Amino acid sequence: MPVTALKGYLQEWPRIKEELLAGIYHPQPASRHSWLQVARGSVDMNGQLLEAGDGAAASDEHQLIVTGKEKAEVLLFDLA
């Protein structure tokens, strides 16, 4: 992805951040792929417990539900 394409994603970040903090991530197109990496703490992603250092792939999911089990930091990658 060229750097110029990032502007559109950065404009969406406040909404995505709010949805993540509320415990849900907005529905994404079914043809997308995502990777969630837990840097600290633990979270539940679509019913699967992930702890610090864990990562999980999601493909063709209409919705990712990420709930913090304790104070956590995560990285969410939206892959084509």
C-alpha positions as CSV (number, residue, x, y, z in Angstrom):
1,M,0.0,0.0,0.0
2,P,1.5,3.4,-0.9
3,V,1.9,5.9,1.8
4,T,-0.6,8.2,0.1
5,A,-3.3,5.6,0.6
6,L,-2.8,5.7,4.4
7,K,-4.6,9.0,4.7
8,G,-8.1,7.4,4.3
9,Y,-7.2,4.8,7.0
10,L,-6.0,7.4,9.4
11,Q,-9.2,9.4,9.1
12,E,-11.1,6.2,10.1
13,W,-8.9,5.6,13.2
14,P,-11.0,7.6,15.8
15,R,-14.1,5.6,14.9
16,I,-12.2,2.3,14.9
17,K,-10.6,3.2,18.2
18,E,-13.9,3.9,19.9
19,E,-15.4,0.6,18.6
20,L,-12.4,-1.3,19.9
21,L,-12.6,0.4,23.3
22,A,-16.3,-0.4,23.4
23,G,-15.5,-4.0,22.8
24,I,-16.6,-4.4,19.2
25,Y,-14.9,-3.8,15.9
26,H,-17.1,-2.7,13.0
27,P,-18.1,-5.3,10.3
28,Q,-15.6,-5.5,7.5
29,P,-16.2,-6.7,4.0
30,A,-16.2,-10.5,3.9
31,S,-13.3,-10.6,1.4
32,R,-10.9,-9.0,3.9
33,H,-8.3,-10.6,6.1
34,S,-7.2,-9.3,9.5
35,W,-4.4,-10.1,12.0
36,L,-4.7,-9.2,15.7
37,Q,-1.5,-9.2,17.7
38,V,-1.7,-8.9,21.5
39,A,1.2,-6.8,22.8
40,R,0.2,-6.7,26.5
41,G,-2.6,-8.1,28.6
42,S,-5.3,-10.4,27.3
43,V,-8.3,-10.1,25.1
44,D,-11.1,-12.3,23.8
45,M,-11.5,-12.2,20.0
46,N,-14.7,-13.9,18.7
47,G,-14.7,-16.3,21.6
48,Q,-11.0,-17.1,21.6
49,L,-8.8,-16.0,24.5
50,L,-5.5,-14.4,23.4
51,E,-2.7,-13.4,25.8
52,A,0.4,-11.2,25.4
53,G,2.4,-12.5,22.5
54,D,-0.5,-14.3,20.9
55,G,-1.7,-13.4,17.4
56,A,-4.8,-14.5,15.5
57,A,-5.8,-14.4,11.9
58,A,-9.3,-13.8,10.7
59,S,-10.5,-14.2,7.1
60,D,-13.9,-13.7,5.6
61,E,-15.3,-12.6,9.0
62,H,-18.2,-10.1,8.9
63,Q,-17.4,-8.9,12.4
64,L,-14.6,-9.1,14.8
65,I,-15.6,-8.8,18.5
66,V,-12.6,-7.9,20.6
67,T,-13.1,-7.6,24.4
68,G,-10.4,-6.8,26.9
69,K,-10.1,-9.3,29.7
70,E,-7.6,-7.0,31.5
71,K,-5.8,-3.8,30.5
72,A,-4.4,-4.7,27.1
73,E,-2.6,-3.3,24.1
74,V,-3.3,-4.8,20.7
75,L,-2.3,-4.2,17.1
76,L,-4.9,-4.8,14.4
77,F,-3.8,-5.3,10.9
78,D,-6.3,-4.9,8.1
79,L,-4.9,-7.0,5.2
80,A,-6.2,-7.1,1.7
